[in-house]
Amino acid sequence: MRLLKRLPIHYKGELHDVRLINFSIAMEEVLNKISPNIKARDFNGRAMISMVDVKLKNMYAVKIPFVHFNYRHVAFRLLVDDSQYNNGAHKGIFFFRSFTDKPLIVFGGKLMTDYNLELANIEETSSEVTISQGDKKVKYCLDNRTAAANPDLKSRIGALDRAYAVLGNTVRVTQIQREKWPIELVSCNRFENTFFKTAKFEGAFRVPETIYYDWFPPKAIHV
């Protein structure tokens, strides 16, 4: 299984209807569930998760461009302290948990990626989204109105462009390249999260257009 994850696969695709639901949790909810080589950023004793909910379309590996796939991807992306790799800047996330409602994508994702993919039920109405797995769920409702400015949160989330993972004893980083990333702060009428005991809503963003992006092969870094 690790051998497939070592394949240098470069993906391209489109991001549609991107939503970023950001919440903080008590640090102890993640500390014992991640590798010692992954350091969560500390925000006054709390960790920050930027949950992405996105429809991935026309995804393909560059070496086999005739095979395309689509799926909805929801992920609890933990903000990590990677300043030692980026001249003091924080740019990274760790896929704490990820979900989709397509079993085949879960199977392939576990074999070939560091997404930590799991199967979940995803329901959406005109006003509400619910991602559930057994008795756990996260639910949110955005109303698309512009929320009060929060420049600290916007700059913090807008700077994220790389994902870290640990394979064996090796820390790896995957670079994400986008031509643009026009995130807009929007109002959230409802937020529930029973995946975590201490989840506190911090702010939500939406991307109002299709984003074309590259997901480059992971590279080993020296700890």
JOQUI-V580835 format. One record per residue. N is the residue number from 1. PHI is phi as a letter, one per 40 degrees, with the letter a starting at -180 (999 if undefined). OMEGA is omega as a letter, one per 40 degrees, with the letter a starting at -180 (none if undefined). Layout:
# JOQUI-V580835
N & PHI & OMEGA
N & PHI & OMEGA
This chain:
# JOQUI-V580835
1 & 999 & i
2 & c & a
3 & c & a
4 & c & i
5 & c & i
6 & c & i
7 & c & a
8 & c & a
9 & c & i
10 & b & a
11 & b & i
12 & b & i
13 & i & a
14 & b & i
15 & b & a
16 & b & i
17 & f & a
18 & c & i
19 & b & a
20 & b & a
21 & b & a
22 & b & i
23 & a & i
24 & b & i
25 & b & i
26 & c & a
27 & d & a
28 & c & i
29 & c & a
30 & b & a
31 & d & a
32 & c & a
33 & b & i
34 & b & i
35 & c & i
36 & d & i
37 & c & i
38 & b & a
39 & b & i
40 & c & i
41 & c & a
42 & b & i
43 & b & a
44 & f & i
45 & g & a
46 & b & i
47 & c & a
48 & b & i
49 & b & i
50 & b & a
51 & c & i
52 & b & i
53 & b & a
54 & a & i
55 & c & i
56 & c & a
57 & b & i
58 & f & i
59 & c & i
60 & a & i
61 & c & a
62 & d & a
63 & c & i
64 & b & a
65 & c & a
66 & c & i
67 & b & a
68 & b & i
69 & a & a
70 & b & i
71 & a & i
72 & c & a
73 & b & i
74 & b & a
75 & a & i
76 & c & a
77 & c & a
78 & c & i
79 & c & a
80 & b & i
81 & c & i
82 & b & a
83 & c & a
84 & c & i
85 & c & a
86 & b & i
87 & f & i
88 & g & a
89 & c & i
90 & b & a
91 & b & a
92 & b & i
93 & b & i
94 & b & i
95 & c & a
96 & c & i
97 & a & i
98 & b & a
99 & b & i
100 & a & i
101 & b & i
102 & b & a
103 & d & a
104 & c & i
105 & c & i
106 & c & a
107 & c & a
108 & c & a
109 & c & i
110 & c & a
111 & c & a
112 & b & a
113 & b & i
114 & b & a
115 & c & a
116 & f & a
117 & c & i
118 & b & i
119 & c & i
120 & a & i
121 & c & a
122 & b & i
123 & b & i
124 & a & i
125 & b & i
126 & c & a
127 & b & a
128 & a & i
129 & b & i
130 & b & i
131 & b & a
132 & b & i
133 & a & a
134 & g & a
135 & c & i
136 & b & i
137 & a & i
138 & b & a
139 & b & i
140 & a & i
141 & a & i
142 & b & a
143 & b & i
144 & g & i
145 & c & i
146 & c & a
147 & c & i
148 & d & a
149 & d & i
150 & a & a
151 & c & i
152 & c & a
153 & c & a
154 & c & i
155 & c & a
156 & c & a
157 & c & a
158 & c & a
159 & c & a
160 & c & a
161 & a & i
162 & a & a
163 & b & i
164 & b & i
165 & a & i
166 & b & i
167 & b & a
168 & g & i
169 & b & a
170 & b & i
171 & c & a
172 & b & i
173 & b & i
174 & b & a
175 & c & i
176 & b & a
177 & b & i
178 & b & i
179 & c & i
180 & a & a
181 & a & a
182 & c & a
183 & c & i
184 & b & i
185 & c & a
186 & b & a
187 & c & i
188 & b & a
189 & c & a
190 & a & i
191 & a & i
192 & b & i
193 & a & i
194 & b & i
195 & c & i
196 & b & a
197 & c & a
198 & b & a
199 & c & i
200 & b & a
201 & c & a
202 & b & a
203 & i & a
204 & b & i
205 & b & i
206 & b & i
207 & b & a
208 & c & a
209 & a & i
210 & c & i
211 & b & i
212 & c & a
213 & a & i
214 & b & i
215 & b & a
216 & c & i
217 & d & i
218 & c & i
219 & b & i
220 & c & i
221 & b & a
222 & c & a
223 & c & none
